[in-house]
Amino acid sequence: MIRVLVVDDSAFVRMAIVDILKRAGDIEVVGTAKNGKEAVEKAIKLKPDVITLDVNMPVMDGLTALKLIMEKQPTIVIMLSALTKEGAMETFEALKLGAVDFITKPHGQFNQDLSDIEDEIISKIRNVYNSSPNILRLYNLKKFKGDVVRGEWNCSNKRELCLLVGSSTGGPSALEQVIPRLPSDLPAVVLVVQHMPKGGFSEQLAERLNSQSELEVKEAENNEKVRKGVVYIAPGGYHMKVRESLGVRRIKVVEGKPVNAVIPSVDVTAESVVKVYRGNTVGVILTGMGNDGAYGMKLIKDAGGLNIACSEDTCVVFGMPKAAIEIGAIHSVKPLYEIAEEIVRFLEVKCNGNRHGRVQARVSAGV
């Protein structure tokens, strides 16, 4: 049984979440708390496997409680966030403080609203628990701030390069360990697909990364021209593609059905990237549940591109990297804190025109 502590200042919400979790069969609610102070006390006393934690509460707010929980009793924490811009800001602060993932509360206070996210609550609790993350280790890893990695670019062949990065659960914190370490003269367009809902979360992610990075980081806009050295974040709830027409490459932000049960989808972006950039692509799969990105990484590899996956011991959830590795789509598996170096190395290879065979032989030994 997965032992869960439910924390929310609303008695209705606490009761609704408890009812949802009871129906799961493999989840036991070991306690509830109505404010942050109670949450800290019960986390220490009950030692739950997972905590669902609201942000806005009396006595002690969720962010303060989260910080104390990570210091006193490191635990897997999933935040319950409002679907607002302010809620997005608070959510990213929570992820920085050690929360593993978040779930957005629907508007309203009716049973139907919470039942709409029943599957998401249960699946996220199961996935983060079954991934058995070393919470304290990953919490400390989030504090890691390496130097910017400089490359030696000799793009005399005028190749236009693309770097595609995909992530999900645990992704926002992982991206903060990768994007800010890339240099301002990176010779590639950078596309980031982080599984996000609508509601300002992707915009907030872009703003946070932009404030930390030498590269310009922005939320992608429909029909804008792609520019080398710019990081485009896929808008939450939309697929992001690259299209080329009359020699001009543009971003396409499109509505559509979920692919691999997610939107935006890494596979959707990767498919368009391969059509435009072909083998002049480097793909990266970070932490996340499910298998989104595996097919896309295989397309990149088959086109002559190079792919990197995050190692299991530095993933919150190893699902996405594992799926890509298992189908033979990955050239190099690296811990999170070495992925920026590997990106730069692979882009040097693509930029400088080294033959793919030499790279393949070099990186295979490290997988």
C-alpha positions, 0 to 999 in steps of 0.5 A: 500500500502507498501511504498518503497524507492529504493536506488542504485547508478545505474540508470538502477538498480533503474529503473528496481527495480521500474518497478518490484515493480510497477507490484506488485500492493500493493507496492508504490515506494515513492522515489529513491536515488542514494547514501547513503546521499540521502537515509538518507535524504529521509528516514527521509523525506518520512518515507517509510515502507521498504527501499531496499539499495545497499551497494557500492555507492559513496558519502556515502556507504550503511553500513554508511547510514544504521547505520544513518537510524537506529539511525535517522529513524528506518526502515525495510531495505532489502540489495541488495548484490553482489554474492561474498565473499566480498559481503557476508562480507558486508551483514553480517555487514549490518545485524549486523547494523540492516538490516532485510534481503538481496537479492543477485544481479545476475551477469550482468546488463540486465533486464533478470537478475533482472527479475530472482529475481522479485518474491524474491524482492516482496515476501520479501518486503511483508513478512517483512512488514506484519510481522510488526516487531518493528524495533527499538526493534529488533535493540536493541535486536541485541545488547544483549550479554548474558553470556554463559549458563553452563549445568550439564551433566551426560551422563553416558548412552553414549547417542549421542545427536543432536541439530538442529537449523533452521532459515531464514529471520532474522536468521543470527542475531538471531543465534548470540544471540544463538550459542555464548551462548552455552558452549564449553562442549555441549554434542551434535552435532549441525546442523544449517540450515540457508536459504542461497544462494550459494556464500560464505554467509554460509562460512561467517556466520560460520566464524562470529559465530566461532569468537564469540563462545566457540564452533567450528563453521564451514561450513559443508563439504561432508563426514566429520565425525560429532563431538560432540561440533561442530556446522555445518552450511549447505552450501548455496544452498545445502541440509545437511543430516546426515548418519550413516554407520558401526557405523560412522556418517557423514555429507552429503552435496547434491545437489537437488531440493528446498524443501518448496521452499528453499535449504538448507531445515530444513525439509530435515536435520530433516528427516535425523537426526531423522533416526540417532539420533531418540529421542535424538534430540533437535530442534529449530526454529528461525525467518523466512518466510514460513513453512520450519521446521514444518514437521521436528519438528513434526518428532523430537517430534514424535520420542521423541525429544524436540523442541523450537520455538522463540516467535513472539515478538522477531522474524523478521518474525514469519512464520516458528515458527508459522507453527511449533507451529500450528501443535503441534510440539513445546514443549516450546516457548521462546523469543530469548534471552532465547533460549540458556537457554532452549537448555541447559535445554533440553539437560540436560534432554536428557543427564541425562535421565529424563523421557519425561513425566516429561519434557512435563508437565513442559514445556507445561505450558509455551507455 
